[in-house]
Amino acid sequence: MIETNMLTPLGYQILEHWKRHRPTMVQKLTRENQLQQAIFAAQELTGNLLYELTVVRKMDYQLAWEIATREWAFLPDEEDQPQLSFDPATLDPSQPLPATSV
């Protein structure tokens, strides 16, 4: 089993961003005891996508960072986008990465 309390600096950035921009989501995930797992999954998926874009596809790091962090990590503000296209509680670090057309 994966140890989900091993957050990297990116994981802590995700936590702070979610607390600031998606407090209702954080409260719900905390109540359901899924916050740590969701942050860990977002951290791992973001890192995997960043690797894919920079190392495999040879994309410029800054552009890859913007794409990768927008996907799961630095989510839009709840007021701007109340509903996400995914449920953070169901994120899986081993799920397939999204297809990107860049």
C-alpha positions as CSV (number, residue, x, y, z in Angstrom):
1,M,0.0,0.0,0.0
2,I,1.2,3.5,-0.8
3,E,2.0,5.7,2.1
4,T,-0.2,8.7,1.5
5,N,1.2,11.0,4.2
6,M,4.5,11.4,2.3
7,L,3.8,14.9,0.8
8,T,6.5,16.6,-1.1
9,P,6.8,20.4,-1.3
10,L,4.4,20.3,-4.2
11,G,1.9,18.4,-2.0
12,Y,2.1,21.2,0.6
13,Q,1.6,23.8,-2.2
14,I,-1.5,21.9,-3.4
15,L,-2.9,21.8,0.2
16,E,-2.4,25.5,0.7
17,H,-3.9,26.3,-2.7
18,W,-6.9,24.1,-2.1
19,K,-7.5,25.6,1.4
20,R,-7.4,29.1,-0.1
21,H,-9.3,28.5,-3.3
22,R,-11.5,25.5,-2.6
23,P,-12.3,25.6,1.1
24,T,-15.7,23.8,0.7
25,M,-14.0,21.0,-1.1
26,V,-11.3,20.8,1.6
27,Q,-14.0,20.7,4.3
28,K,-15.8,17.9,2.6
29,L,-12.7,15.8,2.0
30,T,-11.6,16.4,5.6
31,R,-15.0,15.3,6.9
32,E,-14.9,12.2,4.8
33,N,-11.2,11.5,5.8
34,Q,-10.1,11.7,2.2
35,L,-8.1,15.0,2.1
36,Q,-4.6,13.5,2.6
37,Q,-5.3,10.8,0.0
38,A,-6.6,13.3,-2.5
39,I,-3.6,15.6,-2.1
40,F,-1.2,12.8,-2.4
41,A,-2.9,11.6,-5.6
42,A,-2.9,15.1,-7.1
43,Q,0.8,15.5,-6.2
44,E,1.7,12.2,-7.8
45,L,-0.4,12.8,-10.9
46,T,1.0,16.3,-11.4
47,G,4.6,15.1,-11.0
48,N,4.0,12.2,-13.5
49,L,2.5,14.6,-16.0
50,L,5.3,17.1,-15.5
51,Y,7.8,14.3,-16.2
52,E,5.9,13.1,-19.3
53,L,5.8,16.6,-20.7
54,T,9.4,17.7,-20.0
55,V,11.4,14.5,-20.3
56,V,9.5,12.4,-22.7
57,R,8.0,15.1,-24.9
58,K,10.8,17.6,-24.4
59,M,8.4,20.5,-23.7
60,D,9.7,23.7,-22.1
61,Y,9.6,23.4,-18.3
62,Q,7.5,26.5,-17.7
63,L,4.8,25.5,-20.2
64,A,4.8,22.0,-18.9
65,W,4.5,23.3,-15.3
66,E,1.5,25.4,-16.2
67,I,-0.3,22.5,-17.9
68,A,0.5,19.9,-15.3
69,T,-0.4,22.0,-12.3
70,R,-3.7,23.2,-13.8
71,E,-4.9,19.6,-14.3
72,W,-5.1,18.5,-10.6
73,A,-3.0,20.7,-8.4
74,F,-3.9,24.4,-8.6
75,L,-7.6,24.1,-9.2
76,P,-9.8,27.1,-10.0
77,D,-11.6,29.1,-7.3
78,E,-14.9,27.6,-6.1
79,E,-16.6,30.9,-6.9
80,D,-15.4,30.8,-10.5
81,Q,-16.0,27.0,-11.1
82,P,-18.2,25.5,-8.4
83,Q,-18.1,22.0,-10.0
84,L,-14.9,20.3,-11.1
85,S,-14.8,17.8,-14.0
86,F,-13.6,15.1,-11.5
87,D,-14.1,14.2,-7.9
88,P,-10.8,14.7,-6.0
89,A,-11.7,11.9,-3.6
90,T,-11.5,9.4,-6.4
91,L,-8.1,10.5,-7.8
92,D,-5.8,7.5,-8.2
93,P,-2.0,8.1,-8.5
94,S,-1.8,5.3,-11.0
95,Q,-4.6,6.4,-13.2
96,P,-3.7,7.2,-16.9
97,L,-2.5,10.7,-17.7
98,P,-4.7,12.9,-19.8
99,A,-4.0,13.2,-23.5
100,T,-2.5,16.6,-24.2
101,S,-2.4,18.1,-27.7
102,V,0.8,20.2,-27.1
